[in-house]
Amino acid sequence: MKTIFPTLLILLVGCSSPSPTESFEGILTDLPSMPGKSEYLGTPYVTAGDRLYSVGHQDGSFPDLGWHVTGEMGGIWDHPIKLMDGFTLGISAGSMYYCLNDAQEFINFPMANQHRFYPSEAIAVIRTQFVPDQKEGMIIEYVLKNTGDEALNLKVDFTGMVDLRPVWLAERLNQTDGQDLADFDEVNGTWAARDSLNSWHTVFGSDQQVSAWSQPKTECSDERKGKGIDLTLQSEITIPPGEQKVLKYFISGSYKSQAQALETYKELKQSPNSLLQQKMDRYSELANTARLTIPDQEIEAMYTWTKYNTDWLMRDVANQGRGLSAGIPDYPWWFGTDNTYALQGLLATGAHEEVKATIELLLKLSESVNDNGRIMHEASTNGVVFNPGNLNTTPYFIHLLWKYYQWTGDTDMLRKTYPTVQKGLQWLEQEDKDGNGYPDGAGMMEIHGLHSEMIDVVVYTQAAYDAASKMANALGDSSASKSYQQKAELLSKKINDEWWVPSAGSFADFRATRVETLQLIDAAIVRADTIQKPWAVEELKQLKAQVGRLRDNRVQSQVVHHNWVVNTPMELGIADVDKAEQALETARKYTNPFGMYVTGIDRDENQGKASKWKSFSYVGAVMTLPTGVQAISEARYGHPDASLDYLKKLANGFGYALPGSMYEVSPDYGMIVQAWNIYAVATPIVAHYFGLKPEAYNQTVTFEPHFPTGWDDVKLENILVGDNLISFEKTKSGFTITQTQPEWKILLISPELQKSTLVNGQPAELSSTTLVLTGLRNEITL
């Protein structure tokens, strides 16, 4: 097995079709992969499709895990229901019985994963599983190898730990989890289980001859919660010395009928290798869309695998829709807030259809609880909205809609969403209680008592006005366009004038009265003291004394927590250059080797130590989103090397616990896969290092590259903008740009362009440092 590096990506391309009898192990042998670490075998992994996914531990076991629904977030999920807590295999060899739940090795592939067991000197077992696209089912393969000198006569027990239950917030739909019941289907050789109170079903079977039984608990199954039942299929096999036996098992589900689950089961069993090949082919396309080649192989691998990670999070749920979920295992549903970031990364990496589907789903869910343009924050996969929307979500969603139009030129979608934009801005303005232009309420930072005027809410509101102005202009609504632009310009000025705190060298966390600020400082002191941050306690006490000397109770800008959102003016490019330079320098103090602290006063003086957390809390967290925002901010203000340093911090957490993925909290805490990572990784690279600015609606694309030091030979290939596929290559001697739509205009802006520059061997026609190109291929020689 090989750790994935750029030169190996080609192995995903042009794979010959496997024979129907070839094992998954054989098919995947030469594909890019990443091995796990022995110390993290007792931590989660995921194998995912868009209809179904499975979460267990890297050692092959399926313990109860997760906190959102305590102990129930692992196992096999066919949203909005759970099918199983997991599965296990037991092997009887003479007087010995082996339970395959303690793998010695774990290997992750982009579209599958593998566990390796060595239960005895004579037996080696490789378990491989994957979830086919658009199927409510998964396929598990065991390759049993006889590594001894005598024939093995084995009894093999595959146990499905059935636990049919509903997803989070089911009680709001009056759904009650019933006792699970089961029957063995002699004709198909399958177990068919059902929930006694609901039309929820799971079916599983094998490609082997089987006998079957059910029991409360098998020798290999774990203690677990719920109203499930253990169901076992037993096969008897003989393996000559030096040979192997391949066994496949098929699990399907349905939240509608047993007949539907059985139909899916038969589809899985009929062509497992073809289904794997189809998934490999799609991942080949995924790898080659917006394909990156750079000198830094670790960053390149992180970029590529983050595209895979995001694909693992697509949830397609009948009667609800298709959209990008937030994270696994505890947030496998839909967030308006998270997607305002994540979908920007998907646009940059070419997943435009997935972005459109997610936007439409978020609008549908929002409209189910809001009639005022407000975008909801969080909804379960059963359609129940938990939080109708924080203040930051709506304006940043409007900003996202304009990004979508820039990348796709989808005028129909623009017309469809523009009324929501107008209503959303009206709602935001109503939330400005004192009429000073700043909506009042919670933003990204969910700190108790922190619900005043928040910096991220204000910054994203400015971006929303700017986006709305451009939308209105595109739709011929000139009066609204002018009004929105005036509001955007005024808010930009006020952010720089009223939110800047010179003494802190930072934009403010929030604006509040003296009394409110003192209360928040007292709470912050308790927090800092509780988690033993004496430097923060001392700083906060000094700030308390300073605020206490104020003579009036008027609202003022304050830096108390050093929350990451103080950097959003740089993320969006609103900050004046001199303020941005100071703020970026200040922000660098609140990092560790894995990235940016969510709350700066949580900074640990003993930096860089990964730890096993005993309870779920974001206190003291270093997270991928704040780190990505900082990478974008540095790049936006002309510091690509400093920006790359933040990506290298992200890379320190890439594959740290789950090979091929980055945890939500760096390096090994929280969600094992997180949607907004694609924003953190792809946006600085595509939008800033390559300087790509799409205008699909004008059939124009601009490249204004600012590469980090050492990035002399780089490529970004098959970038999707509208219906155009564009490739951009930079070498020491020049640029090569190709596209599939020759009439499109490509603008190249670079100080390297001189009067002596040649285009396709002819003297260039330059306008300052800008070159305007059309045609299928242009070679620019410096």
Number of C-alpha atoms within 10 A of each C-alpha: 14 14 16 24 18 20 10 15 17 14 14 21 17 10 14 8 13 15 10 11 9 11 21 26 18 10 17 21 12 13 21 21 24 21 20 22 18 14 8 17 22 19 17 24 26 25 22 28 27 23 24 30 27 27 24 25 23 31 25 28 26 26 23 19 22 19 13 12 13 12 16 26 25 28 27 32 28 28 26 24 23 28 34 26 32 25 25 21 23 21 22 15 15 10 5 8 16 17 18 21 22 19 24 17 19 27 22 25 23 28 23 22 24 27 25 22 21 17 17 14 9 16 17 17 22 20 24 23 24 27 26 27 18 12 19 26 31 28 23 20 22 22 19 20 21 23 19 16 10 12 15 20 14 16 16 21 24 21 26 26 26 30 32 34 26 24 23 20 18 19 12 10 10 8 14 13 19 19 17 22 17 19 15 20 13 11 6 13 18 23 24 23 25 27 24 15 12 19 13 24 30 31 31 28 27 24 13 16 12 18 15 20 13 17 9 10 15 17 13 20 23 18 9 17 12 16 15 23 23 22 26 26 25 20 17 15 15 14 17 16 15 13 14 17 15 19 18 20 20 23 28 29 37 26 24 12 15 20 14 17 23 23 14 22 28 16 15 24 18 13 11 23 21 16 20 24 19 15 20 22 17 16 19 19 14 19 22 21 23 26 21 25 20 17 13 14 14 17 24 20 21 28 25 29 23 28 26 20 26 25 23 25 25 25 29 22 18 13 9 15 17 24 26 31 30 28 26 26 26 19 21 25 25 29 29 31 25 23 28 23 22 27 29 25 28 26 27 28 28 24 20 20 12 17 22 20 15 25 25 17 20 27 18 17 26 24 17 14 17 15 13 18 21 27 33 28 24 26 24 21 28 21 22 18 21 15 15 20 22 20 29 27 27 29 28 25 27 29 23 23 25 21 19 26 20 22 23 25 21 15 14 9 16 19 14 11 18 18 12 20 28 18 15 22 22 14 18 22 17 13 16 15 13 10 11 10 19 25 23 22 17 21 24 18 17 10 14 9 11 19 17 20 25 28 27 26 28 27 29 24 30 30 26 28 26 22 25 28 25 20 26 22 15 15 14 11 13 15 11 17 21 16 14 24 19 15 18 22 15 13 23 22 16 16 21 17 12 14 24 22 19 12 7 15 18 24 29 28 27 26 24 21 16 21 15 15 26 18 13 20 21 15 15 21 23 13 17 23 15 11 12 13 17 15 15 22 21 14 13 21 15 12 17 20 11 10 19 14 9 10 8 10 13 11 16 17 20 23 23 24 23 24 24 24 26 24 27 23 27 27 22 16 17 19 24 16 12 8 19 25 18 15 23 20 14 15 20 14 12 21 20 19 19 26 32 31 29 27 23 21 25 24 23 20 10 7 11 15 10 13 9 7 10 6 7 10 10 13 14 17 22 27 25 32 28 22 27 28 27 31 32 33 26 26 26 22 19 15 19 23 18 19 26 23 17 29 27 20 22 29 25 19 24 26 20 19 26 28 22 26 25 29 25 25 23 30 30 22 21 23 21 24 26 29 31 27 29 30 28 28 29 28 27 27 29 21 21 26 25 22 21 21 19 25 19 21 16 12 19 20 21 19 23 18 19 21 21 17 9 11 17 16 15 20 21 21 20 21 23 23 25 22 13 18 17 22 20 21 19 19 14 11 10 18 19 17 23 20 23 15 15 14 13 18 18 23 18 22 19 15 11 9 21 15 13 12 19 18 19 13 11 12 13 19 15 16 11 12 13 18 20 15 21 17 15 14 16 19 16 22 20 16
